[in-house]
Amino acid sequence: VHGDTHTVEREIREKSTGSGFAFSTLYTYDGMVFTGNQTLVRCAEENKLYGECASLKICVTRSTTHHKFVEASFPPDYFTFVSSFEGGADMLFNGTCNVIAADKSQIRWSELVHNAIRDGKYIRGEKTMTKEPLAMVTRNTDLYCV
């Protein structure tokens, strides 16, 4: 169609409001890190799957960029999908998984995981495995944000 432009704002309609979204400029980055057992976090960061790393089991939230990264980087026997970050953290604590894949910000803001890191039970990996650009999103009809 002549004279028509396509932007994310025009393409996405949020169901409950029937309105599009307005996006700010990019202002920060986050990224996926591995968190859990010290030895196995290092194994995940190095993609090492033999010897002391043979027991690696990563919990990763389904339908996320983390899911895509882990699925492309590891054979299926080394990871399991969870429905939420909280579900992955629960599986880390009950031993179903020994590493979780999540954004650094999720790890920082999860009190249970953060406390386990602080207490020395787990570590947060040093390598950021993905880079996620972040921006503010508001409804394009929100008078306080336009």
Number of C-alpha atoms within 10 A of each C-alpha: 4 4 4 6 7 7 9 11 16 13 9 13 14 10 8 6 9 9 17 18 19 20 15 13 10 10 9 10 12 15 18 23 25 29 30 25 22 17 15 26 27 21 21 25 15 10 14 15 16 10 8 11 16 12 15 22 21 28 30 30 21 15 12 12 18 20 20 13 15 22 16 10 12 15 10 13 10 18 21 19 17 18 12 15 20 15 15 25 27 17 18 22 16 10 11 15 23 25 34 28 29 25 22 17 13 18 22 14 10 14 11 15 24 18 13 15 18 12 10 11 12 21 22 23 22 12 14 14 18 16 12 12 11 14 12 13 13 18 19 15 13 11 8 7 12 10
